Amino acid sequence: MKLACLFSGGKDSAYSIHTAKKQGHDVVCLLSIFPKSDESHLLHHPNLEWTKLQSESMNIPQLTAISSSDDTDDELIIIENLLRQAKTQFQIDGLLHGGIKSKFQKKQFETLCLKLNLIPVAPLWELEPVKYMNDLLDSGFNFMMTTVSSDGLDEQWLGKLILKSDIELLHNLSSKFGFNLNFEGGEAETFVINCPLFSNPIKINKFVKNWDGYRGRFEIVDAELNYNA
């Protein structure tokens, strides 16, 4: 099937493309919506402007839109409009997303697909967290944590590339503090700087860390594709 992927630049949306391609699907475009704020229940916020580099490195065109509201219904209208554009421009058959456990998100996307006569595709749905995180790294996904907003996750994780040695520690912290190891509840967000889908990795030239004592953000200020890697 020809698929449009809801794309945030994080590990889940990128790995869903990787998995869908292995299943024989053709991911023909990325859909990225810039939310009004980090209060959105559907959309990811940090570093979205740099998804243009990921799009270029994957050679998958990107359609973007800007939301002026955090209201879920308003955001769904924007996603619907992007999907209609993707249907016209790329003749898509379905919508790909990286949802793992959020029944709320899954229901919203399935309802939208039913309305537009599209097939929802969620290849990561209900994957076991520890296995999934290890599979990500075993598959060659290099990703960093760009936000943290949960007990147990402090400033040291901001901008950290996740390694195999971190998985057990994160698993123990998630058990102790009750956050989702996959971060799907917003406990943290990630950004992929290299993976098998990329022709070139992303080089971060400048960044800023913001930390308020409980939550923090790693903001990419300047980045480029590394053609010398």
C-alpha positions in Angstrom: 0.0 0.0 0.0 1.0 3.6 -0.5 1.1 5.2 3.0 1.4 8.6 4.5 3.2 8.6 7.8 2.4 10.9 10.7 5.9 12.0 11.5 7.4 13.8 14.5 11.1 13.0 14.0 11.1 10.7 17.0 11.9 7.0 17.4 8.4 5.7 17.0 7.4 7.4 13.8 10.8 6.6 12.2 10.7 3.0 13.3 7.1 2.6 12.0 8.4 3.6 8.6 11.2 1.1 8.9 8.8 -1.7 9.9 6.2 -0.8 7.2 8.8 -0.9 4.5 9.9 -4.3 5.7 6.3 -5.4 5.4 6.2 -4.3 1.8 4.5 -1.0 2.1 5.6 2.2 0.2 5.8 5.2 2.5 5.3 8.0 0.0 5.1 11.1 2.2 5.5 12.4 5.7 2.8 14.4 7.5 4.1 16.8 10.2 1.9 19.2 12.1 3.5 22.0 14.3 1.3 22.1 17.4 0.5 25.4 19.2 2.3 24.2 22.4 3.5 21.1 24.3 0.1 20.7 25.8 -1.2 18.8 22.7 -2.5 15.3 23.3 -2.0 14.2 19.7 1.1 16.0 18.4 4.8 16.3 19.4 6.3 19.7 19.9 10.2 19.9 20.2 12.6 20.2 17.2 9.9 19.6 14.6 11.5 22.1 12.3 14.5 19.7 11.9 12.3 16.9 10.5 13.0 18.5 7.2 16.5 17.1 7.4 15.1 13.6 8.2 12.8 14.0 5.2 15.7 14.9 2.9 17.9 12.0 4.3 15.1 9.5 3.8 14.2 11.0 0.4 10.5 11.0 1.4 8.6 14.3 0.7 7.0 16.1 3.7 3.7 17.9 4.0 3.5 20.3 6.9 0.8 22.4 8.6 0.7 24.7 11.7 -1.9 24.3 14.4 -3.2 27.5 16.2 -5.1 25.4 18.8 -4.3 22.7 21.3 -7.9 21.4 21.0 -7.9 17.8 19.8 -10.8 18.4 17.4 -9.0 21.3 15.8 -5.8 19.3 15.4 -7.8 16.4 13.8 -9.2 18.8 11.2 -5.6 19.8 10.3 -4.6 16.2 10.0 -7.7 15.5 7.9 -6.8 18.4 5.6 -3.2 17.1 5.2 -4.5 13.6 4.5 -6.8 14.9 1.8 -3.8 16.7 0.3 -1.8 13.5 0.5 -4.6 11.6 -1.2 -4.6 14.0 -4.1 -0.9 14.5 -4.4 0.4 11.0 -3.7 -2.7 8.7 -4.1 -2.2 7.2 -0.6 -4.1 4.1 0.5 -3.5 4.4 4.2 -2.2 6.3 7.2 0.9 5.0 9.1 1.5 6.0 12.7 3.9 5.0 15.5 1.3 4.4 18.2 2.2 1.7 20.7 -0.3 1.9 23.6 -2.4 5.0 23.4 -5.9 3.8 22.7 -7.1 7.5 22.5 -4.7 8.3 19.7 -5.4 5.0 17.9 -9.2 5.6 18.0 -8.8 9.1 16.7 -6.7 8.0 13.7 -9.0 5.0 13.0 -12.0 7.3 12.9 -10.3 9.7 10.6 -9.2 6.9 8.3 -12.8 5.5 8.1 -14.0 9.0 7.2 -11.5 9.3 4.3 -11.6 5.7 3.1 -8.0 5.0 4.2 -6.5 2.0 6.0 -4.8 2.7 9.4 -1.5 1.0 9.8 0.1 0.8 13.3 3.0 -1.7 13.1 4.3 -1.0 16.6 1.0 -1.5 18.4 1.4 -3.2 21.8 5.0 -4.1 21.3 6.7 -5.2 24.5 8.7 -2.2 25.8 12.1 -3.7 26.6 12.2 -5.8 23.5 11.1 -2.8 21.4 13.8 -0.5 22.8 16.4 -3.2 22.2 15.1 -3.9 18.7 15.5 -0.2 17.9 19.2 -0.2 18.8 19.8 -3.6 17.2 18.3 -2.2 13.9 20.7 0.7 13.9 18.5 3.5 15.2 20.5 6.3 16.8 18.2 8.6 18.8 18.5 11.1 21.6 16.1 12.2 24.3 15.0 15.8 23.6 12.5 16.3 26.5 12.0 14.8 29.9 9.0 15.5 32.2 8.8 12.7 34.7 10.1 11.7 38.1 13.1 9.6 37.6 14.3 11.4 34.5 16.6 14.3 35.2 18.8 16.8 33.3 21.5 14.2 32.5 19.1 12.6 29.9 18.6 15.7 27.9 20.5 15.3 24.5 21.7 11.8 25.5 22.1 9.3 22.8 20.4 6.1 24.0 22.8 3.1 24.2 22.2 -0.6 25.0 23.5 0.1 28.5 20.8 2.6 29.1 17.9 0.3 28.4 18.1 -1.7 31.7 18.6 1.6 33.7 15.6 3.2 32.0 13.5 0.0 32.6 14.4 0.0 36.3 13.6 3.7 36.5 10.3 3.2 34.7 9.4 0.4 37.2 10.3 2.6 40.2 8.7 5.8 39.1 5.8 4.5 37.1 6.5 6.1 33.7 6.1 4.3 30.3 9.5 3.0 29.1 8.5 3.9 25.5 7.7 7.4 26.7 4.4 7.4 24.8 2.7 9.2 27.6 4.8 12.2 27.1 7.4 11.3 29.8 10.1 12.0 27.3 10.5 12.7 23.6 13.2 11.6 21.2 14.8 12.7 17.9 16.4 10.3 15.4 19.8 11.4 14.1 20.6 8.3 12.1 19.0 5.0 11.1 18.9 2.5 8.1 16.4 4.8 6.3 18.8 7.7 6.2 21.3 8.4 3.4 23.2 10.7 5.7 23.2 11.2 9.5 22.2 14.5 11.1 24.9 16.6 12.6 23.8 18.9 15.5 26.0 22.0 15.4 24.4 24.0 18.1 21.8 23.4 20.9 20.4 24.8 24.1 19.3 22.9 27.2 16.5 24.2 29.3 15.9 22.7 32.8 13.5 23.9 35.4 14.2 21.4 38.1 11.6 18.9 37.1 11.2 19.0 33.3 13.6 20.0 30.5 14.1 20.4 26.8 17.0 19.9 24.5 16.5 22.4 21.7 18.4 22.0 18.4 19.4 25.5 17.2 21.5 24.5 14.2 21.8 21.2 12.4 22.7 19.8 9.0 23.1 16.5 7.1 26.6 15.1 7.5 27.8 14.2 4.1 31.2 13.2 5.3 30.0 10.4 7.6 
